């Protein structure tokens, strides 16, 4: 490869937002990039662009993430800039409102994306608080954030304990390790405070929405990524709702013509996981769509067939091949593995785990963990009956 990519996971996620200040991690993520070390906001952008760095940032429940990819020779310079972002952000007061405005635009844009809104509410309702809280927060909470809140958050949560730096591509390992030591070895260590949880609500929710469309979200519990049964559970969910040959797609859309979009995905936190299903349909067909989705989810417990598993394996192996050809995808996977497992799975190991999947092993998992205790969120003009 001629490229190198990095992913930095910083233990500063939405779960660390104080009460009445939801969105603080997300606003901090933006503001730390508007001035760091000797560079102001404009100089950071110019220097990263001069390196040809394709970059992104995001905030999840657990982390603030920074990632980038460039030609391999520019990696040290890029990491040097991000060391300033993590350790020496200037948090300029004159940039606070610009950061706030960007975050408020994200929140308002969600109002025009009902499919995204229903899934945000589904996670909020299914997971214990604050694990389901949206990183963006609300307009009210974001408006209440002051510069002092950002400074306190960065001082408290931008720390080396639990931070992961993953690099993939054309890497000179010894030189890279020495550079990271120079940039971060004297970063003061701080203790991570435990998260105080509140039980999930889990009851059905209808969100009134003036539209001819209805958006349906369904969730149930699943094992997390670090669980020995994860790949068996993941295989079952793939058969249910991944791709155009999945059961949900074939039964709900192709056979019955009930919706224009339907899928099931696997979502995992460190200590818990969930299956998240979505369908977008017309208001007149929403009740039937919900009933068929629930019926297909429950029917999954009866087991999967060999042809379904073969198609799933083919899709997964194609994805692994493409991941191997992308330094960015590989650095993300390395960071994820280290966070969840404390080690990194090789692509060969992943391939073996997939090859070992069988109808018997997946069906045994489904018999022991049938889909049940559903959380249902419906966004649309009419409330639906939950079977």
NORKA-V999845 format. One record per residue. N is the residue number from 1. OMEGA is omega in degrees with one decimal (NA if undefined). D_FIRST is the distance of its C-alpha to the first C-alpha in Angstrom with 2 decimals. Layout:
n=N omega=OMEGA d_first=D_FIRST
n=N omega=OMEGA d_first=D_FIRST
This chain:
n=1 omega=172.8 d_first=0.00
n=2 omega=-177.1 d_first=3.78
n=3 omega=171.0 d_first=5.52
n=4 omega=-178.0 d_first=7.81
n=5 omega=177.1 d_first=10.84
n=6 omega=171.9 d_first=14.26
n=7 omega=177.8 d_first=17.37
n=8 omega=174.1 d_first=20.74
n=9 omega=-178.6 d_first=23.70
n=10 omega=-176.2 d_first=26.99
n=11 omega=-179.3 d_first=30.19
n=12 omega=-174.0 d_first=31.95
n=13 omega=-178.7 d_first=32.43
n=14 omega=178.8 d_first=35.16
n=15 omega=179.3 d_first=37.18
n=16 omega=178.3 d_first=37.75
n=17 omega=176.3 d_first=39.44
n=18 omega=174.1 d_first=43.14
n=19 omega=-179.4 d_first=45.82
n=20 omega=177.8 d_first=46.67
n=21 omega=177.9 d_first=43.39
n=22 omega=-174.1 d_first=40.91
n=23 omega=-177.0 d_first=37.92
n=24 omega=178.5 d_first=37.94
n=25 omega=-179.0 d_first=34.46
n=26 omega=178.2 d_first=33.09
n=27 omega=178.1 d_first=35.08
n=28 omega=179.3 d_first=34.02
n=29 omega=179.2 d_first=30.31
n=30 omega=-173.7 d_first=30.93
n=31 omega=-179.5 d_first=33.28
n=32 omega=179.6 d_first=31.19
n=33 omega=-179.9 d_first=28.69
n=34 omega=177.3 d_first=31.62
n=35 omega=-178.7 d_first=32.11
n=36 omega=-178.6 d_first=30.75
n=37 omega=-178.6 d_first=31.35
n=38 omega=-172.2 d_first=32.30
n=39 omega=168.8 d_first=30.82
n=40 omega=-175.2 d_first=32.72
n=41 omega=-177.8 d_first=31.33
n=42 omega=-176.8 d_first=30.78
n=43 omega=176.2 d_first=29.06
n=44 omega=179.9 d_first=26.56
n=45 omega=-178.6 d_first=25.61
n=46 omega=-177.2 d_first=25.50
n=47 omega=178.6 d_first=23.40
n=48 omega=176.6 d_first=20.76
n=49 omega=177.9 d_first=20.81
n=50 omega=176.4 d_first=20.51
n=51 omega=-177.6 d_first=17.22
n=52 omega=-174.0 d_first=16.02
n=53 omega=169.8 d_first=15.83
n=54 omega=-167.7 d_first=16.08
n=55 omega=176.7 d_first=18.37
n=56 omega=175.0 d_first=20.95
n=57 omega=179.8 d_first=23.68
n=58 omega=175.2 d_first=26.04
n=59 omega=177.0 d_first=28.92
n=60 omega=177.0 d_first=29.72
n=61 omega=-170.8 d_first=32.68
n=62 omega=-167.1 d_first=31.16
n=63 omega=156.1 d_first=28.59
n=64 omega=-175.2 d_first=27.57
n=65 omega=172.1 d_first=23.82
n=66 omega=179.6 d_first=21.62
n=67 omega=179.6 d_first=17.97
n=68 omega=177.8 d_first=15.49
n=69 omega=-179.3 d_first=11.98
n=70 omega=173.0 d_first=11.06
n=71 omega=-166.3 d_first=9.01
n=72 omega=-177.6 d_first=8.42
n=73 omega=-179.2 d_first=11.59
n=74 omega=-177.7 d_first=13.72
n=75 omega=-179.4 d_first=13.38
n=76 omega=-179.6 d_first=16.49
n=77 omega=179.2 d_first=18.60
n=78 omega=179.1 d_first=17.90
n=79 omega=178.3 d_first=18.88
n=80 omega=177.9 d_first=21.89
n=81 omega=-178.4 d_first=23.13
n=82 omega=172.9 d_first=22.84
n=83 omega=175.0 d_first=24.74
n=84 omega=179.8 d_first=27.52
n=85 omega=-177.5 d_first=27.39
n=86 omega=-169.7 d_first=27.87
n=87 omega=-173.0 d_first=30.30
n=88 omega=176.3 d_first=32.07
n=89 omega=-178.8 d_first=32.47
n=90 omega=178.4 d_first=35.54
n=91 omega=-174.4 d_first=36.45
n=92 omega=-177.7 d_first=38.35
n=93 omega=-176.8 d_first=41.53
n=94 omega=178.4 d_first=41.34
n=95 omega=-176.0 d_first=38.08
n=96 omega=-176.6 d_first=39.42
n=97 omega=176.4 d_first=40.96
n=98 omega=176.8 d_first=37.85
n=99 omega=179.2 d_first=35.90
n=100 omega=-179.5 d_first=38.85
n=101 omega=178.7 d_first=39.02
n=102 omega=-178.5 d_first=35.39
n=103 omega=177.8 d_first=36.04
n=104 omega=177.3 d_first=39.38
n=105 omega=176.7 d_first=37.85
n=106 omega=-179.2 d_first=35.51
n=107 omega=-179.0 d_first=38.59
n=108 omega=178.2 d_first=40.64
n=109 omega=179.8 d_first=37.96
n=110 omega=177.8 d_first=38.12
n=111 omega=177.4 d_first=41.76
n=112 omega=178.5 d_first=40.68
n=113 omega=-175.9 d_first=38.24
n=114 omega=177.8 d_first=40.64
n=115 omega=177.7 d_first=38.08
n=116 omega=-177.5 d_first=36.07
n=117 omega=-178.0 d_first=39.33
n=118 omega=179.2 d_first=40.64
n=119 omega=174.0 d_first=37.54
n=120 omega=179.3 d_first=37.75
n=121 omega=178.7 d_first=41.39
n=122 omega=178.7 d_first=40.67
n=123 omega=179.3 d_first=38.36
n=124 omega=-175.9 d_first=40.90
n=125 omega=-173.7 d_first=43.68
n=126 omega=-177.6 d_first=42.04
n=127 omega=172.6 d_first=40.49
n=128 omega=175.3 d_first=42.65
n=129 omega=9.7 d_first=42.84
n=130 omega=-172.9 d_first=40.73
n=131 omega=178.2 d_first=37.80
n=132 omega=-177.3 d_first=38.36
n=133 omega=179.0 d_first=38.91
n=134 omega=-179.1 d_first=36.75
n=135 omega=-176.2 d_first=34.65
n=136 omega=-175.6 d_first=36.07
n=137 omega=177.9 d_first=39.61
n=138 omega=178.1 d_first=42.58
n=139 omega=-178.4 d_first=43.98
n=140 omega=-177.8 d_first=46.79
n=141 omega=-179.6 d_first=44.69
n=142 omega=178.0 d_first=42.21
n=143 omega=-176.8 d_first=45.18
n=144 omega=-175.9 d_first=46.62
n=145 omega=177.1 d_first=43.67
n=146 omega=179.5 d_first=44.57
n=147 omega=178.6 d_first=42.57
n=148 omega=177.1 d_first=44.11
n=149 omega=179.8 d_first=42.65
n=150 omega=-179.7 d_first=39.11
n=151 omega=179.5 d_first=39.68
n=152 omega=179.9 d_first=41.07
n=153 omega=-179.4 d_first=38.25
n=154 omega=179.7 d_first=35.53
n=155 omega=-174.3 d_first=37.56
n=156 omega=-169.8 d_first=38.10
n=157 omega=175.2 d_first=34.78
n=158 omega=-171.9 d_first=32.01
n=159 omega=-177.5 d_first=31.86
n=160 omega=-176.4 d_first=29.61
n=161 omega=-179.2 d_first=31.39
n=162 omega=177.2 d_first=29.24
n=163 omega=-178.7 d_first=26.36
n=164 omega=173.1 d_first=22.89
n=165 omega=180.0 d_first=19.68
n=166 omega=-178.7 d_first=16.60
n=167 omega=178.8 d_first=13.06
n=168 omega=179.4 d_first=9.82
n=169 omega=179.4 d_first=6.08
n=170 omega=-172.5 d_first=5.55
n=171 omega=170.6 d_first=9.34
n=172 omega=-164.7 d_first=12.20
n=173 omega=-176.4 d_first=14.60
n=174 omega=178.9 d_first=17.91
n=175 omega=179.0 d_first=17.53
n=176 omega=-179.4 d_first=16.44
n=177 omega=178.7 d_first=19.43
n=178 omega=179.7 d_first=21.72
n=179 omega=179.9 d_first=20.83
n=180 omega=175.4 d_first=21.50
n=181 omega=178.7 d_first=24.69
n=182 omega=-175.0 d_first=25.79
n=183 omega=-168.0 d_first=25.25
n=184 omega=-171.3 d_first=26.78
n=185 omega=-177.7 d_first=28.87
n=186 omega=177.2 d_first=32.13
n=187 omega=-175.5 d_first=31.71
n=188 omega=-178.8 d_first=35.11
n=189 omega=176.0 d_first=35.17
n=190 omega=-180.0 d_first=37.22
n=191 omega=176.6 d_first=38.47
n=192 omega=-178.8 d_first=37.36
n=193 omega=179.5 d_first=40.49
n=194 omega=-179.6 d_first=41.10
n=195 omega=176.0 d_first=41.01
n=196 omega=-175.3 d_first=44.41
n=197 omega=168.4 d_first=44.33
n=198 omega=-177.1 d_first=46.83
n=199 omega=177.2 d_first=47.24
n=200 omega=179.8 d_first=45.77
n=201 omega=173.1 d_first=48.28
n=202 omega=177.9 d_first=47.16
n=203 omega=-179.9 d_first=50.03
n=204 omega=-177.7 d_first=49.62
n=205 omega=170.8 d_first=49.23
n=206 omega=177.6 d_first=50.12
n=207 omega=179.6 d_first=48.88
n=208 omega=-177.6 d_first=51.15
n=209 omega=-176.1 d_first=49.28
n=210 omega=-176.6 d_first=51.13
n=211 omega=171.6 d_first=49.28
n=212 omega=-177.6 d_first=49.70
n=213 omega=173.5 d_first=46.54
n=214 omega=-178.5 d_first=46.17
n=215 omega=-172.7 d_first=43.04
n=216 omega=174.4 d_first=43.09
n=217 omega=179.8 d_first=41.08
n=218 omega=179.2 d_first=41.64
n=219 omega=168.3 d_first=40.29
n=220 omega=-174.0 d_first=41.04
n=221 omega=174.5 d_first=39.94
n=222 omega=-179.3 d_first=37.14
n=223 omega=178.5 d_first=35.58
n=224 omega=-175.8 d_first=32.73
n=225 omega=-176.4 d_first=29.16
n=226 omega=-178.4 d_first=30.16
n=227 omega=179.5 d_first=33.07
n=228 omega=-178.8 d_first=33.14
n=229 omega=-172.1 d_first=34.21
n=230 omega=-174.6 d_first=31.42
n=231 omega=174.7 d_first=29.65
n=232 omega=178.0 d_first=33.06
n=233 omega=179.8 d_first=33.98
n=234 omega=177.3 d_first=30.71
n=235 omega=179.0 d_first=31.29
n=236 omega=179.9 d_first=34.78
n=237 omega=176.9 d_first=33.75
n=238 omega=177.3 d_first=31.18
n=239 omega=-177.7 d_first=34.06
n=240 omega=-167.9 d_first=36.27
n=241 omega=-179.5 d_first=34.28
n=242 omega=176.2 d_first=30.63
n=243 omega=-175.4 d_first=30.21
n=244 omega=175.3 d_first=32.83
n=245 omega=-178.8 d_first=34.13
n=246 omega=-177.6 d_first=34.91
n=247 omega=-179.2 d_first=38.54
n=248 omega=-178.6 d_first=38.95
n=249 omega=-176.8 d_first=37.54
n=250 omega=-174.5 d_first=39.65
n=251 omega=-172.9 d_first=42.83
n=252 omega=-176.2 d_first=42.94
n=253 omega=-171.6 d_first=41.50
n=254 omega=-175.4 d_first=41.68
n=255 omega=-174.2 d_first=44.91
n=256 omega=-179.9 d_first=46.90
n=257 omega=-173.7 d_first=45.38
n=258 omega=-172.6 d_first=45.85
n=259 omega=176.6 d_first=42.83
n=260 omega=178.1 d_first=40.06
n=261 omega=177.3 d_first=37.36
n=262 omega=178.9 d_first=37.21
n=263 omega=170.4 d_first=34.65
n=264 omega=-179.5 d_first=34.34
n=265 omega=-179.8 d_first=31.49
n=266 omega=178.2 d_first=30.97
n=267 omega=-176.6 d_first=31.07
n=268 omega=166.3 d_first=30.85
n=269 omega=-176.4 d_first=31.81
n=270 omega=-174.3 d_first=31.82
n=271 omega=-176.9 d_first=35.38
n=272 omega=178.6 d_first=36.04
n=273 omega=-179.8 d_first=34.66
n=274 omega=169.0 d_first=36.02
n=275 omega=-178.6 d_first=35.80
n=276 omega=-180.0 d_first=35.99
n=277 omega=180.0 d_first=37.37
n=278 omega=169.3 d_first=37.95
n=279 omega=173.1 d_first=40.00
n=280 omega=-172.8 d_first=41.08
n=281 omega=174.7 d_first=44.34
n=282 omega=-179.2 d_first=47.63
n=283 omega=-178.0 d_first=50.36
n=284 omega=-176.6 d_first=52.64
n=285 omega=-173.9 d_first=50.23
n=286 omega=-178.0 d_first=48.89
n=287 omega=-179.8 d_first=51.31
n=288 omega=178.3 d_first=50.57
n=289 omega=178.8 d_first=46.81
n=290 omega=-177.5 d_first=47.09
n=291 omega=-179.6 d_first=49.30
n=292 omega=177.4 d_first=47.06
n=293 omega=179.0 d_first=43.94
n=294 omega=179.8 d_first=45.85
n=295 omega=179.3 d_first=47.31
n=296 omega=178.0 d_first=43.94
n=297 omega=178.8 d_first=42.53
n=298 omega=179.8 d_first=45.55
n=299 omega=178.2 d_first=45.46
n=300 omega=-179.3 d_first=42.03
n=301 omega=178.2 d_first=43.96
n=302 omega=175.7 d_first=45.51
n=303 omega=178.5 d_first=42.22
n=304 omega=-178.0 d_first=39.43
n=305 omega=-176.4 d_first=39.38
n=306 omega=-178.4 d_first=37.18
n=307 omega=177.4 d_first=36.07
n=308 omega=-179.7 d_first=34.99
n=309 omega=179.7 d_first=32.85
n=310 omega=178.9 d_first=31.27
n=311 omega=179.2 d_first=30.22
n=312 omega=-180.0 d_first=28.84
n=313 omega=179.7 d_first=26.75
n=314 omega=179.0 d_first=25.28
n=315 omega=-178.3 d_first=24.22
n=316 omega=-178.5 d_first=22.78
n=317 omega=175.8 d_first=20.71
n=318 omega=179.0 d_first=19.30
n=319 omega=178.6 d_first=18.39
n=320 omega=178.3 d_first=16.66
n=321 omega=-179.7 d_first=14.51
n=322 omega=177.5 d_first=13.56
n=323 omega=-179.4 d_first=13.01
n=324 omega=-178.7 d_first=10.55
n=325 omega=-179.2 d_first=8.44
n=326 omega=178.4 d_first=9.12
n=327 omega=179.0 d_first=8.29
n=328 omega=179.8 d_first=11.80
n=329 omega=-178.3 d_first=13.53
n=330 omega=179.2 d_first=12.45
n=331 omega=176.1 d_first=13.63
n=332 omega=-179.5 d_first=16.76
n=333 omega=178.6 d_first=17.42
n=334 omega=-179.9 d_first=17.18
n=335 omega=179.6 d_first=19.64
n=336 omega=-179.1 d_first=21.87
n=337 omega=-177.2 d_first=22.13
n=338 omega=179.4 d_first=22.98
n=339 omega=-174.0 d_first=25.61
n=340 omega=-171.1 d_first=27.22
n=341 omega=-172.7 d_first=26.90
n=342 omega=176.3 d_first=26.41
n=343 omega=-177.6 d_first=23.54
n=344 omega=173.5 d_first=20.21
n=345 omega=174.2 d_first=20.23
n=346 omega=176.7 d_first=17.50
n=347 omega=177.4 d_first=16.46
n=348 omega=178.5 d_first=18.65
n=349 omega=177.5 d_first=21.50
n=350 omega=178.3 d_first=21.29
n=351 omega=178.7 d_first=21.48
n=352 omega=178.9 d_first=24.50
n=353 omega=178.6 d_first=26.20
n=354 omega=178.1 d_first=25.98
n=355 omega=-178.0 d_first=27.25
n=356 omega=178.4 d_first=30.12
n=357 omega=177.9 d_first=31.34
n=358 omega=176.4 d_first=34.62
n=359 omega=-178.0 d_first=37.41
n=360 omega=-177.2 d_first=39.64
n=361 omega=179.1 d_first=37.49
n=362 omega=-179.2 d_first=36.82
n=363 omega=175.3 d_first=40.47
n=364 omega=177.2 d_first=41.64
n=365 omega=-178.3 d_first=39.67
n=366 omega=177.8 d_first=41.18
n=367 omega=-179.4 d_first=44.63
n=368 omega=-177.0 d_first=44.28
n=369 omega=-179.6 d_first=42.63
n=370 omega=175.7 d_first=43.96
n=371 omega=-177.6 d_first=43.09
n=372 omega=178.2 d_first=45.99
n=373 omega=-174.0 d_first=47.19
n=374 omega=166.3 d_first=45.50
n=375 omega=-175.7 d_first=44.99
n=376 omega=174.0 d_first=45.60
n=377 omega=-179.5 d_first=45.15
n=378 omega=176.5 d_first=46.43
n=379 omega=-177.5 d_first=46.15
n=380 omega=-174.6 d_first=48.57
n=381 omega=-176.2 d_first=52.15
n=382 omega=175.7 d_first=53.81
n=383 omega=-179.0 d_first=53.68
n=384 omega=175.4 d_first=52.87
n=385 omega=178.3 d_first=54.62
n=386 omega=-179.1 d_first=52.48
n=387 omega=NA d_first=53.48
